[in-house]
Each structure stands twice: as C-alpha cells, then as structure tokens.
Amino acid sequence: MAPSPETPSPDMALEDTLRILDGKRVILAAAKQQRPVDKLKASDCRCLAELSDQWWISSPNMTFVPEVPVHHPDQVFRMGADGMYGAFELFKWPQVYDEQYPHGMASPGNPALLRNLQLVSFPIEDEVDVLPVFADPDVPWWHFSNQDFKPALEIPGAQVGHLQPKALQRLRDAVREVSKQVQECVRRHLDPSPDDPPPRVRYLEDRVRFIWRQTKRLQSAVVRLEEIPMSTFDIAQWFRELQRLLLEIRGWLIYIDILMPRIVAPGFHDERHVLPLRGAFTGRLSVAETLFRCGVPVWWVRPAYTLTTSTVILRVREVIPASIHFNPKFEMKHGKYSQQAPTWLEARAFDNLSESVVGQLRRFSLSSQPTLRKVAAVWEAPAEPNESVAEDGSSANAQCDDELAANFSHSAGFEG
C-alpha cells in the first residue's frame, strides 16, 4: 500500500503561496499574468507606478498615478510662468493626506487628469449625483490670458490695468455662489444645539470661524482685482490666489456635506463609485482603506516589499508629470514684456524640525493663507492595524497623519 502524502503545514503553504515580487521585471511579469478579479482591496493595484527601486505608488481606484509633490533640498522654490506652483498647488494637484487640512482632498479634481482620455477610459464624473452643483465648475481651471487684461488708458504704456469686465463678472458670480453655499452648509451642519456640551460648541465655532475667514479672503481677493490697478504679472498672481481659495472652499463644502459623514461611518462602503475629487497620497494603508471605501481617489506610496504574489496588479504605468497641467517655465510674459516668476523661498529656509512648512510659508502667501503643504516627501512605513483616519474629520492642532519614513530618502531620485 502506497504511503499517503504528508499534509503540508500552514507555514509551508504560506511560504509556497506568498512571495515578495523582487524587482521591476518580476512585477511587470506578474501584471501580464494577472487574472480578472471581481473586487479589489486598498492594497491592490488598479494602477501601479515605480517611484524608485525601493518605493512604488499604487491606487485601488484610479487608472493613473500623478507626480508626488517633493521639494529637493538643493532647489530654490519658485512660482511658475503661469502664476502657479506646479505639483505643489494644494487644491489643483493631489497632495499627501493631512489631518490638519482634510478638506483639501475633497476639492474638485483636476480636469487635466480626470477628463483626460489618455489616462482614463471615460471622464470621471459624479455618477451617483451626491456632490454640490456649481454653476460654473471650470472657473478654478480657467487660464488667464492677455485678452483678459484691460490697460488703464490714464497711464499709457505703463501696462497697468484691470481684468476685462466679462472676466471679473465670471469671478464675482462664482464668489457669490460659494459664499451663499457656505452659509447654507454652516446652518445645516455647524449650528450648535442647546444640548451640545461646551467642547462640542467650541469645536463647531472653530470650524465656522475657519471657513468664514477663508470666505472673507476670497471676497477680498475679488475686490482687489476689481478696484486696484495692477500689472498683468500681479493680476495673474491674484487671479491664481482667488482660484486656490475658491477650490479650497468648494472642497470644504464637499468634505462637510459628503465625505465626513462617510468617514465617521465605518459601515459605509462605495468603492465602485469614485468621486471626481483631488484625492490624496498616503503612506499608511489604513488611510488608503478609509479613502477607498469612501470613494475618494487615493494613491498608496508603498515600500517595494509590500508587492507580493497575493497583490492584484492590473496595470503598470509611468508617473504622470505635473507639467500636464502646469507651465514648468519661469518666465512670465505679456506682449513684449517679460518677468522672471517670483522666487518665494530658498531651500535652506526649510528647517523640517519644529515649525510646520505652512507656518514658514504663511508670510509669503498673497492672502496670508497657506497655499502649500509639506514640500518634502512625507509618508511612513506600513501602518499598524489599529491606525485609522481621525473620526472627527479635522483638528486644528492635529499632527500630520503621514510622517517621513525613517528609511525614506527625499534626495533627487529617492536614492538611499
């Protein structure tokens, strides 16, 4: 009688089935051999892109990977020729998730990414009709041009003036609309009830104070464009500042109305319907899991060793550079006039020790609003099982959710 085969131990079975995909060649081969699956997990890769030999970026719900905003210590930080900060535009390009400003991930997504049929099979839209409706959704993405400038006739040849009346009216209408929407949102969600304890009342008051401060800055920016004659270069900068504030406030409305209720409800799951939002990078799988179930575009910056034979990899692509939307040049032009874009901060001014980067940049913003977050790479090694997104949504004094990994290098090329 032939001997019966030995039953493999659980440890042997695990060793046989779970292996690290060692190297890009093996990862590409695994993607080619991938079989169709019915459902993805947050750790799976609808899209995967290489960041370095040691780091990869994956998304369970997006078919592209945008450039990660990373400021290299030897570079001077500066504005681009279009009056924007490229990949560091907090509300126009995906950023690292930050618990101090969670509403940033909820700002409407960049059309150059979400409507680009070279990156997505179909434009990413609000298929479930849950997002607030804006009469002119493209105002924050509109590019200022010479035709939008009206020179002041009283100062011939000085190239000083205002935006054309039609352009100003478009901005006014958007500011009026969002100001009214803020008022209605505050009334729905942030008015305290008589039974609320004092800490809850203070929490609500802080939120209301924050959003009205931002709304006031938005209103002041449009008044400045209306009333103060400026050069085209100055107008371009204030025009971009207004767009940032408008996107931030629209994102805040979406966060309070839609995302925060989803985040604080652990049982909510709608991975199938991805909302057309800015989204976020994160170095913590627990954050990726939460944003994935809430329908928020999310990209997990992960160590290479987290890619194993059990990881679903549907496609491997190159990172999409921010230049797909932003002008990477530094010479601002208007007719025969040109000017080098402002240099806002030298790399040596970033101490990365105690004061936040927002605090260091605050004095450089046109409206004293922090326009940038984290100009260094900020993620950490895989999170512990009990880590999660803060259930209260936001805290003025909360620490940033994603910290710099001890073994992560943010030098050029991410070389260790």
C-alpha positions in Angstrom: 0.0 0.0 0.0 1.5 3.3 -1.0 2.1 5.8 1.8 -0.2 8.7 1.9 1.3 12.1 1.2 2.1 14.3 4.2 -0.2 17.2 4.8 1.7 20.5 4.4 1.9 22.7 7.5 0.3 26.2 7.3 3.7 27.7 7.4 4.8 25.7 4.4 1.6 26.6 2.5 2.1 30.3 3.2 5.7 30.1 2.1 4.6 28.5 -1.2 1.8 31.0 -2.0 3.1 34.3 -0.7 6.3 35.7 -2.1 7.7 39.2 -2.5 7.9 40.4 -6.1 11.6 41.1 -6.2 12.4 43.7 -8.8 10.7 45.6 -11.7 11.0 42.7 -14.1 9.1 40.3 -11.8 6.5 42.9 -11.1 5.8 43.5 -14.8 5.6 39.8 -15.4 3.1 39.4 -12.6 0.9 42.2 -14.1 1.0 40.5 -17.5 -0.2 37.2 -15.9 -2.9 38.8 -13.7 -6.3 37.2 -14.0 -9.5 39.2 -13.8 -10.8 39.8 -10.3 -14.3 40.8 -9.1 -13.2 43.1 -6.2 -10.1 45.0 -5.3 -8.7 45.7 -1.9 -7.0 49.0 -0.9 -3.6 47.3 -1.2 -4.3 46.1 -4.7 -3.2 48.0 -7.8 -5.7 49.2 -10.4 -2.6 51.1 -11.4 1.0 50.9 -10.2 3.9 53.2 -10.9 7.6 53.0 -9.9 9.0 55.8 -7.8 12.4 54.2 -7.1 13.9 50.8 -6.6 12.6 50.9 -3.0 9.3 52.7 -3.4 6.2 52.3 -5.6 2.8 54.1 -5.8 -0.4 52.1 -6.2 -4.1 53.0 -6.5 -7.0 50.7 -6.0 -9.5 53.1 -7.7 -7.6 55.2 -10.3 -6.0 54.2 -13.6 -3.1 56.7 -13.4 -0.5 57.8 -10.9 0.2 61.6 -10.7 3.5 63.1 -9.7 4.2 63.2 -6.0 5.0 66.8 -4.8 8.6 66.6 -3.5 10.8 69.5 -2.8 14.5 68.7 -3.2 16.7 70.4 -0.6 19.1 71.8 -3.2 16.4 73.5 -5.2 15.1 77.1 -4.9 11.3 77.1 -4.5 9.6 79.3 -7.0 6.4 80.1 -8.9 5.9 79.0 -12.5 5.3 81.2 -15.5 1.5 80.6 -15.2 1.4 82.0 -11.6 1.1 78.6 -10.1 3.3 76.3 -8.0 3.1 73.2 -10.2 2.7 69.9 -8.2 2.6 72.0 -5.0 -0.7 73.6 -5.8 -2.6 72.4 -2.8 -6.0 72.3 -4.3 -5.2 71.7 -8.0 -3.0 68.6 -7.7 -3.1 65.5 -5.5 -1.2 66.1 -2.2 -0.2 64.0 0.7 -3.1 63.4 3.1 -3.0 65.8 6.0 -5.3 65.6 9.0 -5.0 69.4 9.6 -6.5 70.1 6.2 -8.5 67.0 5.3 -10.9 69.0 3.2 -8.1 69.5 0.7 -8.6 66.0 -0.7 -12.3 66.9 -1.4 -11.6 69.8 -3.7 -12.9 69.2 -7.3 -10.4 67.1 -9.3 -8.1 68.5 -12.0 -9.8 68.1 -15.4 -6.3 67.5 -17.0 -6.3 64.2 -15.0 -9.9 63.2 -14.6 -11.1 64.1 -18.1 -8.0 63.1 -20.0 -9.0 60.1 -22.1 -5.3 59.2 -22.5 -5.3 58.5 -18.8 -8.9 57.3 -18.1 -11.3 55.2 -20.3 -14.2 57.6 -19.5 -14.2 61.0 -17.8 -14.5 60.6 -14.0 -17.8 62.2 -13.0 -20.3 62.2 -10.2 -22.2 59.1 -11.3 -24.3 59.0 -8.1 -25.2 62.7 -8.0 -24.1 63.4 -4.5 -21.8 66.4 -4.9 -23.0 70.0 -4.7 -23.6 71.6 -8.1 -21.6 74.7 -9.1 -23.0 76.9 -11.9 -19.5 77.4 -13.4 -17.4 74.4 -12.4 -14.5 75.5 -14.6 -13.7 78.8 -13.0 -10.8 77.4 -10.9 -9.3 75.9 -14.0 -9.6 78.8 -16.4 -6.2 80.1 -17.6 -5.6 83.9 -17.5 -4.5 85.4 -20.9 -3.6 88.8 -22.4 -7.1 89.0 -23.8 -8.5 89.1 -20.3 -6.5 92.3 -19.5 -7.7 95.8 -19.9 -5.0 98.5 -19.8 -5.6 101.7 -17.9 -5.9 104.5 -20.5 -4.9 107.1 -18.0 -1.3 105.7 -17.9 -0.4 105.0 -21.5 2.4 102.4 -22.0 2.6 101.5 -18.3 0.9 98.1 -18.8 -1.2 98.7 -15.7 -4.9 97.9 -15.6 -7.7 95.5 -14.6 -9.3 92.3 -15.8 -11.9 92.7 -18.5 -15.4 93.3 -17.2 -16.6 89.9 -18.5 -13.7 88.1 -16.7 -14.4 90.0 -13.4 -18.1 89.1 -13.7 -17.3 85.5 -14.0 -15.2 85.6 -10.8 -17.9 87.6 -8.9 -20.6 85.1 -9.8 -18.5 82.2 -8.5 -17.6 84.0 -5.3 -21.2 85.0 -4.6 -22.4 81.4 -5.2 -19.9 79.7 -3.0 -20.4 82.3 -0.2 -24.1 81.5 -0.2 -23.4 77.8 -0.2 -21.1 78.2 2.8 -23.9 80.0 4.7 -26.3 77.2 4.0 -23.8 74.5 4.9 -23.0 76.1 8.2 -26.7 76.3 9.0 -27.2 72.6 8.1 -24.1 71.1 9.9 -22.4 73.5 12.3 -25.1 75.4 14.2 -24.8 74.1 17.8 -27.9 72.8 19.5 -28.9 73.7 23.1 -27.9 70.3 24.4 -24.3 70.4 23.0 -21.6 70.3 25.7 -19.1 73.2 25.7 -16.3 71.2 23.9 -18.6 70.4 21.1 -19.7 74.1 20.9 -16.1 75.3 20.7 -15.4 72.7 18.1 -18.2 73.9 15.9 -17.3 77.5 16.5 -13.7 76.9 15.4 -14.9 75.3 12.2 -17.3 78.1 11.4 -14.5 80.7 12.2 -12.2 78.9 9.8 -14.5 78.8 6.8 -15.7 82.4 7.2 -12.1 83.5 7.4 -11.3 81.7 4.1 -14.5 83.1 2.5 -13.6 86.6 3.6 -10.2 86.2 2.0 -11.8 85.0 -1.2 -14.1 88.0 -1.3 -11.2 90.4 -0.6 -9.2 88.9 -3.5 -12.0 89.6 -6.0 -12.4 93.1 -4.6 -8.7 93.7 -5.1 -8.9 92.6 -8.7 -11.9 94.9 -9.2 -10.6 98.0 -7.5 -6.7 98.1 -7.7 -5.0 98.7 -11.0 -2.1 96.2 -11.3 0.4 94.9 -13.9 -0.6 91.8 -15.7 2.0 89.9 -13.6 0.4 91.0 -10.4 -3.1 90.3 -11.7 -2.0 86.8 -12.7 -0.8 86.1 -9.1 -4.0 87.4 -7.5 -6.1 85.6 -10.1 -4.4 82.3 -9.1 -4.8 83.1 -5.4 -8.6 83.6 -5.9 -8.8 80.2 -7.8 -7.0 78.5 -4.9 -9.4 79.9 -2.3 -12.4 79.1 -4.5 -11.2 75.5 -4.8 -10.5 75.2 -1.1 -14.0 76.4 -0.1 -15.7 74.2 -2.7 -13.6 71.3 -1.2 -14.6 72.3 2.3 -18.3 72.2 1.3 -17.9 68.7 -0.2 -15.9 67.5 2.8 -18.5 68.7 5.3 -21.6 67.6 3.3 -20.4 64.3 1.8 -17.0 62.9 2.9 -17.1 63.5 6.7 -20.3 61.6 7.2 -18.8 58.7 5.1 -15.5 58.7 7.1 -17.2 58.6 10.5 -19.5 55.7 9.4 -17.3 52.6 9.4 -20.0 50.6 7.7 -20.2 52.9 4.7 -18.7 51.3 1.5 -19.0 52.6 -2.0 -15.7 51.6 -3.6 -17.3 51.2 -7.1 -18.2 54.9 -7.5 -15.1 57.1 -7.4 -15.9 60.8 -6.9 -14.2 63.3 -9.2 -12.1 64.9 -6.4 -8.5 65.9 -5.9 -7.8 62.8 -3.8 -4.6 62.2 -1.7 -1.4 60.3 -1.4 -0.7 58.4 1.8 2.0 56.2 3.3 -0.5 54.5 5.6 -2.6 51.6 4.3 -5.2 52.3 6.9 -5.8 55.8 5.4 -5.9 54.3 1.9 -8.5 51.8 3.1 -10.7 54.5 4.5 -10.5 56.8 1.5 -11.0 53.8 -0.8 -14.3 52.8 0.8 -15.5 56.4 0.8 -15.0 56.8 -3.0 -12.0 59.2 -2.8 -9.1 58.9 -5.3 -6.2 57.6 -3.3 -2.6 56.6 -4.0 -0.6 54.5 -1.5 3.2 55.3 -1.5 4.4 51.8 -0.5 7.7 50.1 0.1 8.6 47.7 -2.8 8.5 44.7 -0.4 4.7 45.2 0.1 4.2 43.9 -3.5 3.7 40.2 -3.3 2.3 37.3 -5.2 -1.1 38.0 -3.5 -1.2 41.6 -4.7 -3.5 42.2 -7.7 -1.7 44.3 -10.3 -3.9 45.3 -13.3 -1.6 47.7 -15.0 1.9 49.3 -14.6 2.3 52.8 -15.9 4.7 55.8 -15.7 4.1 58.6 -13.3 2.1 61.5 -14.8 4.2 64.7 -14.5 2.6 67.9 -13.2 3.6 69.6 -16.5 0.5 68.0 -18.0 -1.4 71.0 -16.5 1.2 73.5 -15.2 3.7 75.6 -17.1 7.2 74.3 -16.0 8.9 77.5 -17.2 9.7 80.5 -15.1 9.5 83.5 -17.5 6.1 85.3 -17.2 5.3 87.0 -20.5 2.8 89.7 -21.5 3.2 91.0 -25.1 6.7 92.4 -25.4 7.2 92.4 -21.6 8.6 89.6 -19.6 9.5 89.0 -16.0 11.0 86.1 -14.1 8.5 84.4 -11.8 8.9 85.2 -8.1 11.3 83.1 -6.0 9.3 82.6 -2.9 11.5 80.6 -0.6 15.0 79.2 -0.8 15.5 75.6 0.1 17.7 76.4 3.1 14.8 78.1 4.8 13.0 74.8 5.3 14.2 73.6 8.7 11.8 70.5 8.7 12.2 70.4 12.5 9.7 72.2 14.6 7.8 74.8 12.7 5.5 73.4 10.0 6.1 74.3 6.4 2.8 76.0 6.4 4.0 78.3 9.1 7.2 79.1 7.2 5.2 79.8 4.0 2.4 81.7 5.6 4.0 85.1 5.2 4.7 84.5 1.5 1.0 83.9 0.5 -0.8 86.8 -1.1 -3.8 86.5 1.2 -1.9 85.1 4.2 -3.4 81.8 3.6 -1.1 78.7 3.5 -1.1 77.6 -0.1 1.3 74.7 0.3 1.7 71.7 2.5 4.7 69.5 3.0 7.3 70.4 0.5 9.3 67.3 1.4 8.3 63.6 0.9 6.0 62.7 3.8 4.9 59.1 4.2 5.9 56.3 6.5 6.3 52.6 6.6 3.1 50.5 6.5 0.7 51.4 9.3 -0.2 49.2 12.3 -3.6 47.5 12.1 -5.2 49.9 14.7 -4.3 53.1 12.8 -7.2 55.0 11.2 -8.4 58.3 9.8 -9.4 60.6 12.6 -13.2 60.1 13.0 -13.9 63.7 13.9 -12.5 64.7 10.5 -10.2 67.6 11.4 -8.4 69.1 14.3 -6.7 72.5 14.3 -3.9 71.1 16.4 -3.7 67.6 15.0 -0.4 66.2 13.9 0.1 65.5 10.2 -1.1 61.9 9.5 1.8 61.0 7.3 5.2 61.3 8.7 8.6 60.8 7.0 9.7 57.2 6.9 12.9 56.6 8.8 14.4 54.8 5.8 13.0 57.1 3.1 15.3 59.4 1.2 13.9 62.6 -0.5 17.1 63.3 -2.3 17.0 63.5 -6.1 15.9 60.2 -7.5 14.9 59.0 -4.0 18.3 57.2 -3.7 19.2 55.9 -0.3 
